[in-house]
Amino acid sequence: MYVAGYFRGGLSSEFFKESVLKINLYKADERYTKYSIRAALKKLDYITVGETRNLNNNSSMRITVFAQQLYSNKSDWREILDDVFSIADTDSLFKPKQLLRVILVASYYNDTYLISYGMGYLYAQQLADTDFASEFVLKISNPTDVMAKTVQYLHSARSTATTNYLSANADIPEANESYQAVKIRPRQSNVFGKNIYANIAVNFSPSMSGKNGYLKILGNLIWTVNFYNQFESKSVSYPRAQRIKDRKYKKRLNHKLLQKIIKYDSSVQLLFSFNDGLRTIEITEGLPVVGIINGKSKMNKHISFTRDSVINWIRSLSEVDFSRMKILVSMEEGEVYPISLLKMLSVEFYGDDQNVLLDRGQWAILNEKYIENIGKELSKRQAEILVNYNDDKILPINSNPKQIEVLEERLMNGFNTLMGNQYIKTHKKLLYSKHSAKTKIELGDLYNKEEHEIIAVKRVESSSTPDMVYSLEQSINSMAAIRHLDEYKPISIMNKEEILGLRTITVFWIFSLEMRQNDVQRIIEGSWKLSDINSIILTSKVIEWYKYAINNGFIPKIMVGYY
């Protein structure tokens, strides 16, 4: 067999012509032993094609080479070209291609490492410890060594972003960034190569010559990596949300989340977007939920996709397994999407001296560096964006004696009265998309023509984190609509020039004296700070909102008052 011949008697020298070797090193998840991995590979028709014991005279290190040979099927586009242009299958360019999957299983004491070549990475990733690469890089580098980074934004419309640096010492971690992958200049380049890229695997590029050089490099590499793995990560590190892998711990967190929902804890937030693997899909509040999948069973269910309706539905169930439940949401285009219930909820806990967060269906622990960066950013922006309205208590006023308005609307009226009615009420005056009648945006609640300002009002009660987050998300949507105004139909209360002329974007949080006495006392004293928010989800959203406003030419303001 070609594969066996290629590796029999050791690795062929043809494999090592290049002077720089590429090694993709995975660490097997602790759930898998070297024996279970070898057994699993054999079940997948991988065959043993080579083995080296006592690598570098180390009796504890052993490498076994597994390979699988496949042939690619004739793809749709090749069939189309064949039909249209009569391309014969006998043409060498269009013959089915041979695919080679190679995985080296390296065992060293109680740890198992995987090295993939060809398409072998597809299965190696399934066995891998997904935190190994990033944790390893933390132990051997500093932020000044970063050449490129990929970061995730927690509870943000932006999922990930990649940045490449032209010079050293350029990386400064931004607030609300969680590092997912980095490319660094390692200090021990003689062992690791000139650069390292860490994602799920650690990609090394050491120099080598000949097959003996390969074995020596691989042995030294595994020994060095294993040596660093014995140490804890540095206390000063990259900001990270470290995924929780312990199944029992995740089960306890799911139970704790359910108890919060049952007890009407409003810190549980419903997310209005999800990722289907290719794109982020925004969900319009109010879309119909047409079905529910609970494990293998399915039931028809018709509720409106709102925070209260989904949360109340969860409360009504006798048993909830978040890991198995999906909700079927009917989108505007008529498509029905199954969405994991866990991916629709977000919540934060503080316990066991850790900040635990649920984001996009994953439980994670926020490290101290992430918390520290958030705090620094809030302190830096405090004077720039915070407006403390403590002149008067805002009294709810009903603008129409014949109609009882909701409290939030009466607070808008009360504030406008205190300000001498200098604002035009734009509450419920919606911009409708030219392309979809169901897509609508509220620019804000109060408009000051002279100051080119729009204010979104939100009252804050006992625990209103989701509502406060939602007010910032609405503000981001309104800024996006202003920047893409041609995509929307005009509204009567503001003309196009007035909308395009908006510069100050204000979110006004009005705190309840009855339910938020401590906050109100600080507002009256003029000492209320953004750090008083005391919510990672909300502070991350404040920073996202601020950056979006600045990047799009707006002046962001957060005003606080009380009623």
Beta strands, then each sheet from edge to edge (+ up, - down):
strand 1: 23-27
strand 2: 47-53
strand 3: 61-71
strand 4: 98-108
strand 5: 111-118
strand 6: 146-153
strand 7: 160-164
strand 8: 177-184
strand 9: 196-198
strand 10: 202-204
strand 11: 241-243
strand 12: 269-270
strand 13: 273-275
strand 14: 280-282
strand 15: 288-294
strand 16: 297-304
strand 17: 325-330
strand 18: 336-340
strand 19: 345-351
strand 20: 354-359
strand 21: 362-366
strand 22: 386-388
strand 23: 424-425
strand 24: 430-432
strand 25: 440-442
strand 26: 446-448
strand 27: 453-460
strand 28: 504-511
strand 29: 555-562
sheet 1: 2+ 3- 4+ 5- 1+ 10- 9+ 8- 6+ 7-
sheet 2: 11+ 21- 20+ 19- 12+
sheet 3: 13+ 14-
sheet 4: 16+ 15- 17+ 18-
sheet 5: 22+ 29+ 28+ 27+ 26- 23+
sheet 6: 24+ 25-
end
